[in-house]
């Protein structure tokens, strides 16, 4: 069987402060290729360049990656403040309707960090601009200094609902993860099920109630060292299996 094609939603970057490029972390592509056994394709984060209907026909599944710019708070009815940081309205214009379309169609997707937040906002939820400023919450941001290994080090547990979607998929009710985010879920969307929390109560794992197909979101970064990590590997494996099933179903009999 031909490998499924996985669209990896990219982010804008400036080279030499003037040349705009669209890119995604090599870790994402490697996880898709090595664990999902699929073909990774970076998607420009702009619906004018990558129309949603054409994307959904070209790809079998999608990874909504992390990224430094945040979802614009107007998408959940709030005003932009300094606390919200940088935003990316072009990516919002692609990712949010794409997630809703994937949920409706049952097409597989995996949402990571910003993608996790996009998933909640797309389904009617809202976000806190800065988790560390909330009473009783920890600082979930990436350490400002240190090596890549130190920045992506496992820093806290995530506890899943006993017998829930993530506990079954990962084979454990408590796992250890990294954490590199500033924002987080304030109010979950009406169909958003929070299936895992950090020790301070921050939502870390979600899925959509009554969704037709595979679609989950995690607030941590499973793409780092995914092939070796006992939490990341089954997550990408489950996503890859869903992408293979989707491709087989739409391809029909050989």
DRENRO-972265 format. One line per field, with one value per residue: residue number from 1; residue in one letter; chain; x, y, z of N, C-alpha, C in turn. Coordinates in Angstrom, 2 decimals, padded with zeros to 5 digits. Example, Ala and Ser with C-alpha at 12.3 -4.5 7.8 and 13.67 -1.06 7.14 Angstrom:
! residues 2
n: 1  2
res: a  s
chain: A  A
n_u: 013.19  012.85
n_v: -005.69  -002.25
n_w: 007.80  007.08
ca_u: 012.30  013.67
ca_v: -004.50  -001.06
ca_w: 007.80  007.14
c_u: 013.20  012.90
c_v: -003.30  000.03
c_w: 007.80  007.87
This chain:
! residues 254
n: 1  2  3  4  5  6  7  8  9  10  11  12  13  14  15  16  17  18  19  20  21  22  23  24  25  26  27  28  29  30  31  32  33  34  35  36  37  38  39  40  41  42  43  44  45  46  47  48  49  50  51  52  53  54  55  56  57  58  59  60  61  62  63  64  65  66  67  68  69  70  71  72  73  74  75  76  77  78  79  80  81  82  83  84  85  86  87  88  89  90  91  92  93  94  95  96  97  98  99  100  101  102  103  104  105  106  107  108  109  110  111  112  113  114  115  116  117  118  119  120  121  122  123  124  125  126  127  128  129  130  131  132  133  134  135  136  137  138  139  140  141  142  143  144  145  146  147  148  149  150  151  152  153  154  155  156  157  158  159  160  161  162  163  164  165  166  167  168  169  170  171  172  173  174  175  176  177  178  179  180  181  182  183  184  185  186  187  188  189  190  191  192  193  194  195  196  197  198  199  200  201  202  203  204  205  206  207  208  209  210  211  212  213  214  215  216  217  218  219  220  221  222  223  224  225  226  227  228  229  230  231  232  233  234  235  236  237  238  239  240  241  242  243  244  245  246  247  248  249  250  251  252  253  254
res: x  x  x  x  x  x  x  x  x  x  x  x  x  x  x  x  x  x  x  x  x  x  x  x  x  x  x  x  x  x  x  x  x  x  x  x  x  x  x  x  x  x  x  x  x  x  x  x  x  x  x  x  x  x  x  x  x  x  x  x  x  x  x  x  x  x  x  x  x  x  x  x  x  x  x  x  x  x  x  x  x  x  x  x  x  x  x  x  x  x  x  x  x  x  x  x  x  x  x  x  x  x  x  x  x  x  x  x  x  x  x  x  x  x  x  x  x  x  x  x  x  x  x  x  x  x  x  x  x  x  x  x  x  x  x  x  x  x  x  x  x  x  x  x  x  x  x  x  x  x  x  x  x  x  x  x  x  x  x  x  x  x  x  x  x  x  x  x  x  x  x  x  x  x  x  x  x  x  x  x  x  x  x  x  x  x  x  x  x  x  x  x  x  x  x  x  x  x  x  x  x  x  x  x  x  x  x  x  x  x  x  x  x  x  x  x  x  x  x  x  x  x  x  x  x  x  x  x  x  x  x  x  x  x  x  x  x  x  x  x  x  x  x  x  x  x  x  x  x  x  x  x  x  x
chain: A  A  A  A  A  A  A  A  A  A  A  A  A  A  A  A  A  A  A  A  A  A  A  A  A  A  A  A  A  A  A  A  A  A  A  A  A  A  A  A  A  A  A  A  A  A  A  A  A  A  A  A  A  A  A  A  A  A  A  A  A  A  A  A  A  A  A  A  A  A  A  A  A  A  A  A  A  A  A  A  A  A  A  A  A  A  A  A  A  A  A  A  A  A  A  A  A  A  A  A  A  A  A  A  A  A  A  A  A  A  A  A  A  A  A  A  A  A  A  A  A  A  A  A  A  A  A  A  A  A  A  A  A  A  A  A  A  A  A  A  A  A  A  A  A  A  A  A  A  A  A  A  A  A  A  A  A  A  A  A  A  A  A  A  A  A  A  A  A  A  A  A  A  A  A  A  A  A  A  A  A  A  A  A  A  A  A  A  A  A  A  A  A  A  A  A  A  A  A  A  A  A  A  A  A  A  A  A  A  A  A  A  A  A  A  A  A  A  A  A  A  A  A  A  A  A  A  A  A  A  A  A  A  A  A  A  A  A  A  A  A  A  A  A  A  A  A  A  A  A  A  A  A  A
n_u: 000.84  000.46  002.12  000.40  -000.27  000.80  -000.13  001.71  001.18  002.62  004.71  005.27  008.48  011.20  014.04  017.14  015.85  014.12  013.36  010.67  009.70  008.05  007.85  008.46  009.24  011.94  011.70  008.99  008.52  010.23  009.11  006.64  007.48  009.11  007.71  004.93  005.19  004.68  004.27  005.66  004.49  004.99  002.73  001.80  000.99  -001.54  -004.60  -005.14  -003.05  -003.15  -005.86  -008.60  -010.35  -008.96  -006.62  -007.56  -008.24  -005.79  -004.25  -003.98  -004.03  -003.37  -000.94  -001.05  001.08  003.24  004.01  005.49  003.92  000.62  -002.87  -005.13  -006.92  -009.43  -010.70  -011.92  -013.58  -012.34  -010.36  -007.24  -004.30  -001.22  -000.36  -001.13  000.79  002.64  000.70  -000.84  -002.67  -003.10  -002.44  -004.39  -006.61  -006.42  -006.01  -008.10  -010.72  -010.01  -009.63  -012.25  -013.50  -012.20  -013.03  -015.78  -015.71  -014.34  -011.69  -008.26  -006.25  -003.59  -002.98  -000.73  000.58  000.46  -001.32  -003.02  -004.25  -005.46  -007.27  -009.08  -010.07  -011.15  -013.34  -014.99  -013.96  -011.96  -008.92  -006.36  -004.19  -001.69  -000.48  001.21  000.68  -001.60  -003.25  -001.81  -000.87  001.76  004.89  004.85  006.38  009.01  012.33  014.51  017.22  019.96  020.67  019.23  018.30  017.92  015.91  013.79  013.38  011.79  009.33  007.01  004.27  001.46  -001.82  -004.22  -007.74  -009.01  -009.23  -009.90  -009.73  -006.99  -005.60  -006.07  -004.96  -002.24  -001.53  -001.25  -002.09  -000.81  001.68  004.94  005.95  007.32  007.29  006.40  004.99  003.06  000.41  -002.92  -005.82  -008.75  -011.67  -013.15  -014.27  -017.73  -017.86  -015.39  -013.40  -011.62  -009.08  -006.80  -004.60  -002.11  -000.19  -000.84  -003.36  -003.63  -005.01  -004.04  -004.46  -006.72  -009.82  -012.42  -015.77  -017.90  -016.76  -016.19  -013.85  -010.26  -008.86  -006.92  -005.52  -002.56  -000.89  001.78  005.05  005.26  006.78  009.47  012.26  010.73  010.75  012.04  010.75  008.52  005.94  005.44  005.80  003.63  001.53  002.01  002.03  -000.63  -001.91  -000.74  -001.71  -004.42  -004.32  -003.48  -005.73  -007.62  -006.65  -006.81  -009.57  -010.54  -009.29  -010.31  -011.02  -008.13
n_v: -001.20  002.27  004.76  006.75  010.28  012.86  015.97  018.54  021.20  024.26  027.06  030.62  032.05  034.35  034.83  036.27  038.51  039.44  037.73  035.81  032.60  029.39  026.90  023.83  022.02  019.72  017.53  016.89  015.99  013.79  012.11  011.54  010.22  008.07  006.78  006.85  005.85  007.26  009.76  012.84  016.15  019.55  022.10  025.26  027.88  029.25  029.92  030.88  030.00  027.31  025.92  024.66  022.49  021.34  020.61  018.64  016.65  016.08  015.13  012.54  012.68  014.98  016.97  019.28  021.60  022.89  026.36  029.63  032.12  032.95  031.89  034.28  036.23  037.19  035.16  033.74  035.59  037.66  040.59  041.62  041.67  042.76  040.57  038.40  038.05  037.45  036.94  034.92  035.40  034.44  031.73  031.00  031.35  029.22  026.88  026.71  026.48  024.20  022.20  021.98  021.02  018.56  017.21  017.00  015.42  013.19  012.69  011.84  013.45  015.00  017.06  019.40  021.23  024.49  023.61  022.03  024.05  025.43  023.47  023.45  026.10  026.12  024.52  026.02  026.83  028.64  030.47  030.84  033.61  033.46  030.96  030.70  032.91  032.44  031.76  029.21  027.76  026.28  027.24  026.65  027.17  026.94  026.38  029.20  029.01  026.70  023.41  021.79  019.32  019.78  021.71  020.30  018.40  015.91  017.08  017.14  015.17  013.73  013.03  010.74  010.18  007.38  004.43  005.89  007.51  008.28  006.85  004.23  004.27  004.88  003.09  003.56  005.26  007.40  009.49  010.77  013.95  016.51  020.15  023.10  025.56  028.60  029.51  028.19  026.04  027.79  027.77  024.81  023.86  023.11  020.39  019.48  017.23  017.03  014.99  014.55  015.85  018.13  018.13  020.60  021.12  022.02  021.58  018.91  016.94  016.20  015.35  015.16  014.92  012.39  012.41  011.39  010.16  009.51  011.86  013.79  015.89  017.19  018.95  018.95  018.30  015.78  015.11  015.35  013.34  011.15  008.48  007.07  007.67  006.43  007.37  009.04  007.41  005.40  007.19  008.52  006.19  005.28  007.40  007.17  004.63  005.23  007.01  005.27  003.61  005.46  006.14  003.66  003.25  005.29  004.74  002.38  -001.01  -002.82
n_w: 000.00  -000.74  001.11  003.57  003.25  005.27  006.28  007.61  009.58  009.06  010.18  009.98  009.28  009.53  007.57  008.01  008.91  006.90  004.80  004.10  005.12  005.13  007.52  009.39  012.39  012.23  013.85  013.86  011.23  011.18  013.15  011.94  009.63  010.59  012.69  012.16  009.64  007.32  004.70  005.18  004.69  004.48  005.26  004.05  006.29  005.58  004.32  001.79  000.25  000.70  000.22  002.09  001.34  -000.81  000.50  002.27  000.49  -000.61  001.47  003.97  006.69  009.43  011.17  013.65  014.53  017.19  017.91  018.08  017.83  019.04  019.14  017.93  020.27  019.52  018.29  020.25  021.39  022.87  023.70  022.26  024.17  025.74  027.17  025.65  023.74  020.64  017.67  015.09  012.56  010.00  010.13  011.99  010.35  008.65  010.27  012.24  010.88  009.43  011.36  012.34  010.04  009.72  012.01  011.48  009.18  010.03  009.58  010.22  012.75  014.64  017.29  018.57  021.24  020.38  018.46  020.02  021.50  019.40  018.64  020.79  020.67  018.09  018.47  020.02  022.50  025.02  025.92  028.46  028.68  029.95  031.71  033.99  035.54  036.92  040.04  042.01  039.85  037.89  036.27  032.99  030.83  028.32  029.46  029.57  029.09  028.41  027.03  024.09  024.89  027.60  027.55  026.47  028.36  030.47  032.61  034.20  035.53  033.78  034.37  033.39  032.64  034.31  032.44  030.21  026.93  026.42  028.39  027.58  025.01  025.45  027.35  030.09  033.13  034.24  033.01  032.08  030.99  028.76  028.91  027.35  027.05  027.17  027.19  027.86  028.25  029.09  029.20  028.17  024.88  024.00  023.15  023.76  025.43  028.33  029.03  030.42  032.94  034.22  037.33  038.56  037.72  035.12  031.91  029.75  027.84  025.28  023.59  021.09  021.82  020.61  018.08  014.69  013.85  014.37  016.48  018.43  021.02  022.50  025.11  025.53  023.95  021.97  019.77  020.23  020.44  019.68  018.78  020.75  023.10  025.55  025.77  023.60  021.33  021.16  020.80  018.32  016.81  016.98  015.71  013.17  012.38  012.16  010.00  007.97  007.85  007.00  004.44  003.17  003.21  001.57  -000.78  -001.69  -002.99  -004.10
ca_u: 000.00  001.17  002.09  -000.47  000.36  000.46  000.13  002.23  000.90  003.85  004.69  006.11  009.76  011.96  015.47  017.84  014.88  013.42  012.90  009.64  009.61  007.13  008.58  008.04  010.36  012.36  011.22  007.65  008.65  010.88  008.13  005.66  008.10  009.68  006.76  003.68  005.54  003.91  005.01  005.39  004.46  004.77  001.62  001.89  -000.09  -002.28  -005.68  -005.09  -002.06  -003.50  -007.31  -008.89  -010.91  -007.89  -005.73  -008.16  -008.18  -004.39  -003.63  -004.77  -004.07  -002.71  -000.34  -001.09  002.31  003.43  004.54  005.62  002.72  -000.56  -004.16  -005.65  -008.04  -010.73  -011.31  -012.77  -014.36  -011.61  -009.49  -005.80  -003.52  000.21  -000.18  -001.38  001.99  002.49  -000.38  -000.68  -004.04  -003.18  -002.53  -005.73  -007.57  -006.32  -006.08  -009.37  -011.74  -009.56  -009.94  -013.70  -013.82  -011.69  -013.94  -017.02  -015.48  -013.76  -010.34  -007.34  -005.34  -002.92  -002.75  000.37  000.87  -000.44  -002.38  -003.92  -005.02  -006.30  -008.34  -010.07  -010.70  -011.95  -014.57  -015.77  -013.35  -011.15  -007.58  -005.68  -003.00  -000.44  -000.79  002.04  000.15  -002.81  -002.96  -001.65  -000.35  003.21  005.41  004.94  007.16  010.32  013.43  015.12  018.62  020.27  020.74  017.94  017.89  017.44  014.66  012.74  013.42  010.52  009.27  005.89  003.38  000.11  -002.71  -005.36  -008.95  -008.89  -010.01  -010.28  -009.13  -005.53  -005.09  -006.11  -004.05  -000.84  -001.29  -000.89  -002.93  000.09  002.89  005.84  006.07  007.96  006.32  007.02  003.88  002.66  -001.04  -003.60  -007.28  -009.55  -012.93  -013.18  -015.43  -018.83  -017.60  -014.01  -013.26  -010.28  -008.84  -005.56  -004.21  -000.86  -000.46  -001.42  -004.70  -003.63  -005.40  -002.89  -004.85  -008.13  -010.40  -013.74  -016.85  -018.71  -016.10  -016.29  -012.56  -009.16  -008.45  -006.56  -004.60  -001.73  -000.27  003.24  005.66  005.64  007.66  010.87  012.75  009.49  010.98  012.54  009.92  007.44  004.65  005.30  005.73  002.28  000.66  002.21  001.64  -002.09  -002.24  -000.35  -002.65  -005.66  -004.07  -003.50  -007.12  -008.30  -006.21  -007.36  -011.01  -010.85  -008.71  -011.17  -010.35  -007.01
ca_v: 000.00  003.54  005.41  007.92  011.60  013.63  017.40  019.13  022.64  024.99  028.38  031.57  032.43  035.30  034.63  037.56  039.56  039.99  036.74  034.99  031.19  028.55  025.71  023.05  021.36  018.42  016.48  016.49  015.19  012.52  011.28  011.09  009.25  006.90  006.08  006.65  005.25  008.04  010.79  014.17  017.28  020.79  022.88  026.68  028.26  030.33  029.27  031.31  029.16  025.91  025.84  023.55  021.32  020.72  019.99  017.42  015.64  015.74  014.50  011.53  013.10  016.26  017.31  020.71  021.73  024.03  027.56  030.73  032.98  032.37  032.13  035.62  036.07  037.52  033.90  033.28  036.70  038.52  041.59  041.36  042.43  042.44  039.23  037.37  037.86  037.50  036.13  034.56  035.32  033.62  030.33  030.84  031.26  027.87  025.78  026.58  025.82  022.87  021.29  021.74  020.17  017.21  016.61  016.67  014.35  012.02  012.50  011.82  014.56  015.04  018.47  019.52  022.54  025.47  022.84  021.67  025.25  025.64  022.47  023.91  027.32  025.75  023.88  026.93  027.07  029.84  030.24  031.76  034.13  033.13  030.00  030.89  034.02  032.01  031.24  027.77  027.13  026.26  027.81  025.59  027.63  026.36  027.05  030.14  028.65  025.28  022.67  021.32  018.21  020.34  022.41  019.31  017.37  015.57  017.99  016.89  014.06  013.96  011.95  010.58  009.58  005.92  003.75  006.82  007.41  008.33  005.74  003.02  004.42  004.91  001.96  004.03  006.36  008.52  009.51  011.90  014.70  017.82  021.24  024.26  026.42  029.68  029.56  026.93  026.09  028.43  027.04  023.88  023.94  022.24  018.97  019.16  016.43  017.08  013.61  014.48  017.10  018.24  018.17  021.87  021.23  022.48  020.55  018.46  015.97  016.40  014.81  015.72  013.98  011.91  012.60  010.20  009.54  009.77  013.25  014.06  016.98  017.15  020.24  018.80  018.11  014.38  014.90  015.30  011.99  010.37  007.05  006.47  008.00  005.45  008.05  009.58  006.39  004.87  008.27  008.62  004.92  005.27  008.36  006.57  003.56  005.87  007.55  004.13  003.19  006.47  006.00  002.41  003.40  006.15  004.17  001.29  -002.28  -002.74
ca_w: 000.00  -000.74  002.42  003.68  003.25  006.46  006.19  008.85  009.50  009.33  010.79  009.24  009.87  008.75  007.44  007.94  009.26  005.76  003.82  004.75  004.75  005.90  007.92  010.56  013.01  011.69  014.76  013.43  010.01  011.52  013.85  010.96  008.72  011.25  013.56  011.41  008.35  006.37  003.97  005.74  003.76  005.23  004.71  004.34  007.21  004.93  003.56  000.39  -000.41  000.92  000.45  002.99  000.65  -001.57  001.48  002.80  -000.55  -000.88  002.65  004.70  008.08  009.68  012.46  013.98  015.30  018.07  017.27  019.03  017.84  019.65  018.50  018.24  021.22  018.92  017.89  021.35  021.90  023.79  023.10  022.28  025.15  025.72  027.74  024.64  022.94  019.20  017.12  013.68  012.08  008.79  010.54  012.55  009.25  008.08  011.23  012.96  010.05  009.03  012.46  012.35  008.88  009.99  013.00  010.78  008.20  010.67  009.05  011.37  013.05  015.93  017.60  019.52  021.85  019.77  017.83  021.11  021.79  018.22  018.68  021.75  020.16  016.92  018.93  020.86  023.80  025.21  026.44  029.35  027.99  030.63  032.77  035.20  036.33  037.64  041.39  042.16  038.65  037.70  035.04  031.98  029.68  028.04  030.14  028.62  028.85  028.45  025.77  023.59  025.75  028.87  027.30  026.20  029.41  031.10  033.76  035.10  035.19  033.28  034.84  032.49  033.17  034.32  031.41  029.17  025.60  026.47  029.21  026.75  023.88  025.90  028.25  031.43  033.62  034.57  032.19  032.32  029.74  028.76  028.92  026.70  026.61  028.06  027.27  028.15  028.18  030.14  029.13  027.04  024.00  024.43  022.87  024.10  026.65  028.93  029.44  031.18  033.60  034.96  038.77  038.99  037.16  033.74  030.94  028.96  026.82  024.93  022.37  020.80  022.10  019.49  016.80  013.85  013.60  015.30  016.62  019.82  021.22  023.71  025.35  025.52  022.63  021.81  018.62  020.66  020.74  019.64  018.56  021.98  024.26  025.69  025.66  022.24  020.27  020.93  020.33  016.87  016.20  016.87  014.66  011.89  012.06  011.71  008.66  007.05  007.69  006.19  003.06  002.63  003.02  000.43  -002.00  -002.14  -003.29  -005.04
c_u: 000.88  001.04  001.07  000.35  -000.14  000.85  000.53  002.05  002.12  003.61  005.55  007.39  010.44  013.44  016.12  016.88  014.10  012.82  011.96  009.67  008.55  007.86  007.96  009.24  010.66  011.87  009.84  007.71  009.24  009.90  007.10  006.25  008.47  008.66  005.44  003.93  004.75  004.81  004.68  005.48  004.13  003.73  001.83  000.73  -000.89  -003.33  -005.72  -004.10  -002.42  -005.00  -007.70  -009.42  -009.84  -006.91  -006.28  -008.19  -006.75  -003.76  -004.58  -004.92  -003.27  -002.09  -000.39  000.03  002.23  003.97  004.57  004.42  001.51  -001.80  -004.65  -006.87  -009.40  -011.46  -012.14  -013.38  -013.67  -010.73  -008.03  -005.12  -002.06  000.47  -000.38  -000.18  001.72  001.36  -000.12  -002.07  -004.16  -003.24  -003.89  -006.75  -007.53  -006.67  -007.46  -010.48  -011.33  -009.87  -011.43  -014.11  -013.36  -012.58  -015.23  -016.84  -014.95  -012.36  -009.32  -006.50  -004.76  -002.54  -001.77  000.55  -000.03  -001.61  -003.43  -004.83  -005.95  -007.51  -009.45  -010.82  -011.61  -013.31  -015.31  -015.21  -012.52  -009.84  -007.19  -004.44  -001.69  -000.73  -000.06  001.55  -001.09  -002.44  -002.87  -001.12  001.17  003.59  005.64  005.80  008.49  011.39  014.17  016.55  018.78  020.30  019.33  017.41  017.32  016.10  013.49  012.72  012.03  010.43  008.08  005.08  002.11  -000.72  -003.96  -006.57  -008.81  -009.81  -010.41  -009.51  -007.61  -004.94  -005.06  -005.07  -002.59  -000.51  -000.87  -001.84  -002.11  001.33  003.70  006.08  006.95  006.88  007.00  005.94  003.59  001.17  -001.63  -005.10  -007.86  -010.88  -012.88  -014.41  -016.48  -018.59  -016.18  -013.96  -011.82  -010.03  -007.55  -005.17  -002.78  -001.18  -001.09  -002.82  -004.77  -004.03  -004.24  -003.26  -006.34  -008.52  -011.80  -014.81  -017.63  -018.08  -016.12  -014.97  -011.52  -008.82  -008.18  -005.59  -003.85  -001.02  001.25  003.74  006.14  006.60  009.13  011.24  011.61  009.73  011.40  011.61  008.73  006.04  004.40  005.07  004.32  001.29  000.78  001.83  000.14  -002.55  -001.91  -001.29  -003.97  -005.51  -004.06  -004.93  -007.89  -007.94  -006.81  -008.84  -011.33  -010.28  -009.58  -010.38  -009.23  -007.45
c_v: 001.25  004.19  006.55  009.21  012.37  015.09  017.95  020.65  023.42  026.31  029.32  031.87  033.43  034.92  035.99  038.73  040.12  038.96  035.77  033.57  030.52  027.27  025.02  022.30  019.99  017.28  015.97  015.59  013.82  011.58  010.71  010.01  007.96  006.11  005.82  005.89  005.93  009.08  012.16  015.26  018.54  021.64  024.36  027.12  029.45  029.69  029.72  030.48  027.69  025.82  024.54  022.32  020.59  020.00  018.65  016.30  015.17  014.94  013.50  011.87  014.37  016.30  018.82  020.96  022.85  025.21  028.70  031.68  032.23  032.59  033.51  035.48  036.47  036.25  033.28  034.47  037.61  039.50  041.20  042.26  042.05  041.03  038.13  037.14  037.99  036.57  035.87  034.34  034.49  032.14  030.05  030.59  029.94  026.81  025.61  025.97  024.43  021.85  020.97  020.82  018.74  016.49  016.15  015.46  013.07  011.72  012.67  013.09  014.39  016.49  018.59  020.97  023.63  024.75  022.40  022.86  025.60  024.70  022.92  025.14  027.01  025.19  024.71  027.22  028.34  029.48  031.28  032.29  033.72  032.26  030.32  032.02  033.64  031.47  029.72  027.05  027.23  027.01  026.68  025.98  026.90  027.09  027.96  029.77  027.13  024.66  022.28  020.19  018.72  021.05  021.44  018.19  017.12  016.33  017.78  015.69  014.59  012.76  011.91  010.02  008.06  005.28  004.63  006.62  007.36  007.20  004.45  003.10  004.31  003.81  002.36  005.15  007.57  008.40  010.76  012.61  015.93  018.90  022.50  025.22  027.49  029.75  028.20  027.13  026.81  027.70  026.08  024.12  022.92  020.75  018.55  018.43  016.51  015.73  013.45  015.84  016.99  018.30  019.47  022.11  021.71  021.35  020.20  017.51  016.10  015.58  015.39  014.64  013.68  012.22  011.30  009.45  009.90  011.25  013.55  015.23  016.83  018.48  020.15  018.57  016.66  014.13  014.82  013.87  010.98  008.88  006.35  006.66  007.04  006.05  008.49  008.50  005.81  005.93  008.42  007.32  004.84  006.22  007.79  005.47  004.13  006.44  006.43  003.66  004.17  006.31  004.75  002.56  004.24  005.64  003.07  000.03  -002.07  -003.20
c_w: 000.00  000.63  002.45  003.70  004.47  006.26  007.55  008.75  009.95  010.03  009.96  010.02  008.95  008.75  007.23  008.11  008.08  004.81  004.50  004.21  005.62  006.25  009.11  011.10  012.40  012.56  014.32  012.21  010.31  012.22  012.89  010.06  009.44  012.08  012.85  010.10  007.24  005.69  004.56  004.69  004.56  004.50  005.04  005.23  006.71  004.02  002.11  -000.41  -000.34  001.23  001.16  002.26  -000.16  -000.64  001.95  001.77  -000.79  000.26  003.29  006.17  008.25  011.07  012.61  014.99  016.33  017.28  018.26  019.00  018.39  018.79  018.90  019.14  020.65  018.50  019.01  022.10  022.89  023.02  023.23  023.29  025.02  026.24  026.70  023.73  021.46  018.75  015.64  013.10  010.80  009.14  011.18  011.44  008.52  009.12  011.86  012.09  009.59  010.12  012.49  011.20  009.10  010.99  012.32  009.86  008.84  010.18  010.17  011.50  014.45  016.18  018.77  019.95  021.28  019.09  018.82  021.43  020.64  018.25  019.63  021.22  018.97  017.32  019.97  022.23  023.83  025.89  027.50  028.62  028.63  031.85  034.07  036.08  037.14  039.02  041.40  040.95  038.57  036.43  034.05  030.79  029.55  028.84  029.16  028.25  028.86  027.07  025.32  024.46  027.07  028.68  027.09  027.24  029.98  032.43  034.68  034.63  034.53  033.70  033.96  033.24  033.16  033.28  030.25  027.87  025.68  027.29  028.40  025.62  024.30  026.90  029.65  031.83  034.02  033.70  032.53  030.99  029.91  028.84  028.41  026.20  027.66  028.27  027.59  028.13  029.39  030.26  027.95  026.19  024.42  024.21  023.23  025.44  027.13  029.58  030.24  031.72  034.15  036.46  039.26  038.42  035.73  032.79  030.00  027.82  026.56  023.71  022.23  020.99  020.82  018.12  016.01  013.71  014.65  015.30  018.08  019.86  022.52  023.85  025.37  024.09  022.46  020.66  019.03  021.07  020.69  019.52  019.84  023.17  024.37  025.65  024.22  021.21  020.10  020.45  018.82  016.15  015.99  015.78  013.28  011.45  011.54  010.31  007.62  006.81  006.81  004.71  002.41  002.33  001.80  -000.89  -002.57  -002.45  -004.29  -006.41
